[in-house]
Amino acid sequence: MSFSQRLSPAAIAFIVIAAACGGGDSSPTPSSPTPTPTPAPGSATITITSSGVSPRSVTVATGSRVMFVNNDSRAHDMASDPHPEHTACPAINDVGFLQPGQSRSTGNLNTPRTCGFHDHNQSSNTSLQGSIIIQ
């Protein structure tokens, strides 16, 4: 007599059901919650066009970044005041050289103060000068 001939129909049904259920714990596995990304403390955008920068002044929270967007047909090299040292707010120097159509943000602006900026290659062009107020 073979093994399957020795099992009762109830035993065979039990084996089939247990195999179909996986035979493991049927309680749901708790999943780890997906961490919520920490939003940037605040930001602003300054657009560069043939008319200059707009807006000329933005106010942001401490720790923020400011995005510079070059919508002009020529390149611009945005830097912190004073010219040519660029030492007042080094985080602005992260923007640097922007080809037409490019954008780049400053580093984190962590110290409350007013930071001036300009186009390094056109430092006397007041339409390409502005300020970032960090509060």
Stockholm file with secondary structure:
# STOCKHOLM 1.0

chainA/1-135         MSFSQRLSPAAIAFIVIAAACGGGDSSPTPSSPTPTPTPAPGSATITITSSGVSPRSVTVATGSRVMFVNNDSRAHDMASDPHPEHTACPAINDVGFLQPGQSRSTGNLNTPRTCGFHDHNQSSNTSLQGSIIIQ
#=GR chainA/1-135 SS CCHHHHSCHHHHHHHHHHHHTTTSCCSCCCCCCCCCCCCCSCEEEEEEETTEEESSEEEECTTBEEEEEECSSSCEEEEESSTTTCCSCGGGGGTEEECTTCEEECCCBCSCEEEEEEEGGGTTCGGGCEEEEEC
#=GC SS_cons         CCHHHHSCHHHHHHHHHHHHTTTSCCSCCCCCCCCCCCCCSCEEEEEEETTEEESSEEEECTTBEEEEEECSSSCEEEEESSTTTCCSCGGGGGTEEECTTCEEECCCBCSCEEEEEEEGGGTTCGGGCEEEEEC
//
